[in-house]
């Protein structure tokens, strides 16, 4: 939408500054909303009398997002969510651990790992037909990543951060595609017909014109929220295509929020608010924060070093350093490698 439809607004510098501040606050508020909250906001706005007036007159229309698809949420990970970016094994779609969970089956996994903490690893292994070592890994993983009510006891764990799922990613013909969960949000973006709007405004009294202009500002902010998130997702799928297709965390590419905000031509604080509480369903079914697709260089290097150390337990710091350079073209100092190894709790023998 363009600003030329805002008839009657002051052109003074003070008024423009005030409008800019109010606009930033409004965008921040909309960006922070969950998809569920934003969907309700849109429904309330679109059911209003003024919106219906604009729609009926043809002054306001919906234009579909290109190739937008929709899907119902599914839980290949049985509803378990990645609560942060510090557990590379959860983001691994090829699934070592994810594959183990799926192979065990929902009922046995819940019974053995989420409900009966008194079982030994050997008992869990027998019940789930896996090795005792795998049972120990899964038990440790659950304890670290998924704080369940059954494990809390007398001391209450702090409430986990709630993420709002935006869409699922599916692989079609070797490329990642989006399938949105909230059709009412992603059915299209708003478009104003300037000629029909002018005709409508001409026949309205001043009070009604002001109501129309106020509604159009709300529409503009809502549309910007939609298009910013849509474009962000498109960029993330393009940048992280290798990771999403392969499921290998080490194939993620570093991408900062600051860089993404610059490409989207939005304020970095708005993007930060938008990303902070949004999640996305990965191609392998696990739901993860959107920030998983915005890793720092250090996060990517940690994951790549972890993979090399796991494959070659006997490597020294110099060996890990050489492996990073040979496999990924990354040159790190020996001191940095030693610090990364310490951060991952991986010693020279490859044990964690």
C-alpha positions in Angstrom: 0.0 0.0 0.0 1.1 3.6 -0.6 0.9 6.6 1.6 -1.0 8.8 -1.0 -4.3 7.5 0.3 -3.8 9.1 3.7 -5.8 12.2 2.9 -6.0 14.7 5.7 -2.8 13.7 7.5 -0.5 16.5 8.5 2.7 16.9 6.5 4.7 18.6 9.3 8.0 17.1 10.4 6.7 16.6 13.9 3.6 14.8 12.7 5.7 12.6 10.4 8.1 11.8 13.3 5.2 10.9 15.6 3.6 8.8 12.9 6.9 7.0 12.4 7.3 6.2 16.1 3.7 5.0 16.3 4.3 2.9 13.2 7.4 1.3 14.7 5.5 0.5 17.9 2.6 -1.0 15.9 4.9 -3.2 13.8 6.7 -4.3 16.9 3.4 -5.4 18.5 2.3 -7.2 15.4 5.6 -8.9 14.9 5.6 -10.3 18.5 2.1 -11.8 18.1 1.8 -15.5 17.7 0.2 -16.8 14.6 -2.9 -17.6 16.5 -3.2 -14.1 17.9 -2.5 -12.5 14.6 -5.1 -14.7 12.9 -7.7 -13.5 15.5 -6.6 -9.9 14.9 -7.2 -10.3 11.2 -10.6 -11.9 11.6 -11.7 -9.1 13.9 -10.5 -6.4 11.5 -12.0 -8.1 8.4 -15.4 -8.6 10.1 -15.7 -4.9 10.9 -18.2 -2.6 9.1 -15.5 -0.3 7.5 -13.5 -3.2 6.2 -16.7 -4.7 4.6 -17.5 -1.3 3.1 -14.0 -1.2 1.4 -14.4 -4.8 0.3 -17.9 -4.4 -1.1 -16.9 -1.2 -3.0 -13.9 -3.0 -4.6 -11.5 -0.5 -3.0 -9.8 -3.3 -1.1 -9.0 -6.8 -2.4 -6.9 -9.8 -1.6 -4.1 -10.9 -3.8 -2.9 -14.5 -3.3 0.7 -15.1 -2.2 2.5 -16.9 -5.1 2.5 -20.7 -4.7 1.2 -20.5 -1.1 0.3 -24.0 0.1 -1.4 -25.1 3.3 -1.1 -28.1 5.6 -2.3 -29.5 8.9 0.4 -29.8 11.6 1.8 -33.3 12.1 4.0 -34.6 14.8 6.6 -37.1 13.6 8.5 -36.2 16.7 5.4 -36.8 18.8 4.9 -33.2 19.8 8.4 -32.8 21.3 10.0 -29.4 20.4 13.5 -28.2 20.1 13.7 -25.5 22.8 17.0 -24.0 21.7 19.9 -24.3 19.2 22.4 -26.0 21.5 21.4 -29.6 20.8 22.6 -30.4 17.3 21.4 -34.0 17.6 17.7 -32.8 17.7 18.2 -30.7 14.5 19.6 -33.7 12.7 16.8 -34.8 10.5 18.6 -38.0 9.4 18.0 -38.8 12.8 20.2 -40.7 14.8 18.0 -39.8 17.8 14.9 -38.7 15.9 15.1 -42.0 13.9 15.4 -43.9 17.2 12.3 -42.3 18.6 10.3 -42.9 15.4 11.5 -46.5 15.2 10.5 -47.2 18.8 7.0 -45.9 18.3 5.0 -43.3 20.2 3.4 -45.6 22.8 6.6 -47.4 23.8 8.7 -44.2 23.8 6.2 -42.3 26.0 5.9 -45.3 28.4 9.6 -45.9 28.7 11.1 -42.4 28.5 8.4 -39.9 29.4 6.4 -41.7 32.1 8.5 -44.2 33.9 11.6 -42.6 35.1 12.3 -45.5 37.5 13.2 -47.9 34.7 16.8 -48.8 34.1 18.5 -48.2 30.8 18.6 -52.0 30.3 14.9 -52.3 31.0 14.2 -49.5 28.6 16.4 -51.2 26.0 14.5 -54.5 26.3 11.1 -52.9 26.2 12.0 -50.8 23.1 14.2 -53.4 21.4 17.2 -51.1 21.2 20.7 -51.3 22.7 21.4 -50.3 26.3 23.7 -47.6 24.9 21.0 -46.1 22.7 18.6 -46.2 25.7 21.1 -44.3 27.8 21.5 -41.7 25.0 17.8 -41.3 24.7 17.3 -41.0 28.4 20.1 -38.4 28.6 18.6 -36.5 25.7 15.1 -36.4 27.2 16.5 -35.2 30.5 18.4 -32.4 28.8 16.0 -31.3 26.2 12.5 -32.2 27.1 11.5 -31.2 30.7 8.3 -33.1 31.2 5.9 -32.7 34.2 6.5 -36.3 35.2 10.2 -35.5 36.0 9.6 -32.3 37.9 8.9 -33.5 41.4 8.7 -31.0 44.2 10.9 -28.4 42.6 9.1 -26.8 39.7 11.1 -26.3 36.5 10.8 -22.8 34.9 8.2 -22.6 32.2 9.5 -23.3 28.8 9.3 -20.7 26.1 6.2 -21.1 23.9 6.7 -21.1 20.2 4.0 -20.4 17.6 4.3 -22.7 14.5 4.1 -20.8 11.2 4.5 -23.5 8.6 5.9 -26.9 7.7 8.7 -27.5 5.3 8.3 -30.3 2.8 10.8 -31.6 0.2 9.4 -31.6 -3.4 11.6 -32.6 -6.3 14.7 -32.1 -4.2 13.7 -28.6 -3.0 12.2 -27.3 0.2 8.6 -25.9 0.0 6.5 -24.1 2.6 3.0 -25.3 3.7 1.3 -22.8 6.0 -0.7 -23.9 9.0 -3.0 -20.8 9.3 -4.9 -20.3 6.0 -6.7 -17.2 7.2 -3.4 -15.4 7.5 -1.7 -16.7 4.3 -4.7 -16.6 2.0 -3.4 -13.4 0.5 -2.1 -9.9 0.9 -4.2 -6.7 0.8 -4.3 -4.6 -2.4 -5.9 -1.2 -2.7 -7.6 -0.1 -5.9 -6.8 3.7 -6.0 -9.5 4.6 -8.4 -12.3 2.8 -6.5 -11.0 4.1 -3.2 -11.1 7.7 -4.4 -14.7 7.2 -5.6 -15.7 5.7 -2.2 -14.0 8.6 -0.2 -15.7 11.2 -2.4 -19.2 10.1 -1.2 -18.3 9.9 2.5 -18.5 12.5 5.2 -15.4 13.6 7.1 -15.9 11.3 10.1 -16.4 8.3 7.9 -13.4 9.2 5.8 -11.3 9.3 8.9 -12.5 5.8 9.9 -11.6 4.5 6.4 -8.1 6.0 6.7 -7.6 4.6 10.1 -8.6 1.1 8.9 -6.3 1.4 5.9 -3.4 2.1 8.3 -4.2 -1.0 10.2 -4.4 -3.0 6.9 -1.0 -1.6 5.9 0.7 -2.7 9.1 -1.0 -6.2 9.0 0.1 -6.6 5.3 3.7 -5.6 6.2 3.7 -8.2 8.9 2.6 -10.9 6.5 4.9 -10.0 3.7 8.0 -9.6 5.9 7.6 -13.0 7.4 6.7 -14.6 4.1 9.8 -13.1 2.4 12.0 -14.1 5.4 10.9 -17.7 5.1 11.6 -17.7 1.3 15.1 -16.4 1.9 15.7 -18.9 4.7 14.6 -21.8 2.6 16.9 -20.7 -0.2 19.9 -20.1 2.0 19.5 -23.3 4.0 18.4 -25.6 1.2 21.3 -28.0 1.5 20.6 -28.5 5.2 16.8 -28.9 4.8 17.2 -31.5 2.0 20.0 -33.5 3.6 19.1 -33.1 7.3 22.8 -32.6 8.2 23.2 -29.7 10.7 26.8 -29.2 9.5 25.4 -28.1 6.1 23.6 -25.1 7.6 25.0 -21.7 6.4 25.7 -18.9 8.8 23.1 -16.1 8.6 22.6 -13.4 11.1 19.3 -11.6 11.9 21.0 -8.3 11.1 21.9 -9.6 7.6 18.4 -10.9 7.0 16.8 -7.7 8.2 19.0 -5.7 5.8 17.9 -7.9 2.9 14.3 -7.5 3.9 14.7 -3.7 4.4 13.2 -3.8 7.8 14.4 -2.7 11.2 16.5 -5.4 12.9 14.5 -5.0 16.1 11.2 -5.8 14.2 12.7 -9.0 12.7 14.1 -10.0 16.1 10.6 -9.8 17.6 9.1 -11.6 14.7 11.6 -14.5 14.9 11.9 -14.8 18.6 8.7 -16.8 19.3 8.1 -18.5 15.9 8.8 -22.1 15.0 8.7 -24.2 11.9 8.2 -27.9 11.2 11.2 -29.4 9.7 11.0 -31.8 6.7 11.6 -34.7 9.1 8.7 -33.7 11.3 10.4 -32.2 14.2 9.3 -28.7 15.2 12.1 -26.2 15.9 12.5 -22.5 16.5 12.8 -20.4 13.4 16.2 -19.3 14.8 17.6 -22.8 13.9 17.7 -21.4 10.3 19.6 -18.4 11.5 22.8 -19.9 13.0 25.8 -17.9 13.9 29.2 -18.8 12.4 30.2 -20.2 15.8 27.1 -22.5 16.0 27.8 -23.9 12.5 31.5 -24.4 13.3 30.6 -26.2 16.5 28.3 -28.6 14.7 30.8 -29.3 12.0 33.5 -29.9 14.6 31.2 -32.2 16.6 30.5 -34.3 13.5 34.2 -34.7 12.7 35.0 -35.6 16.3 32.2 -38.1 16.4 33.4 -39.8 13.2 37.1 -39.7 14.3 37.3 -40.0 18.1 41.1 -40.1 18.2 41.7 -36.8 16.5 43.8 -34.2 18.2 43.1 -30.5 18.1 45.3 -30.2 15.1 43.6 -33.1 13.4 40.2 -31.5 14.0 41.5 -28.2 12.7 42.8 -30.0 9.5 39.4 -31.8 9.2 37.5 -28.6 9.3 39.7 -27.1 6.6 39.6 -30.1 4.3 35.8 -30.7 4.6 34.4 -27.2 4.9 37.2 -24.9 3.9 37.2 -23.3 7.3 40.5 -22.1 8.9 40.4 -21.8 12.6 43.3 -21.4 15.0 44.3 -24.4 17.2 43.2 -22.3 20.2 39.7 -21.8 18.8 39.4 -25.5 18.0 40.4 -26.3 21.6 37.8 -23.9 22.9 35.1 -25.3 20.6 35.9 -28.8 21.8 35.6 -27.7 25.4 32.2 -26.0 24.6 31.0 -29.3 23.2 32.5 -31.4 26.1 34.4 -33.5 23.5 37.9 -34.5 24.6 40.7 -35.7 22.5 39.5 -39.3 22.7 36.2 -38.2 21.3 34.2 -38.9 24.5 31.6 -36.4 25.7 
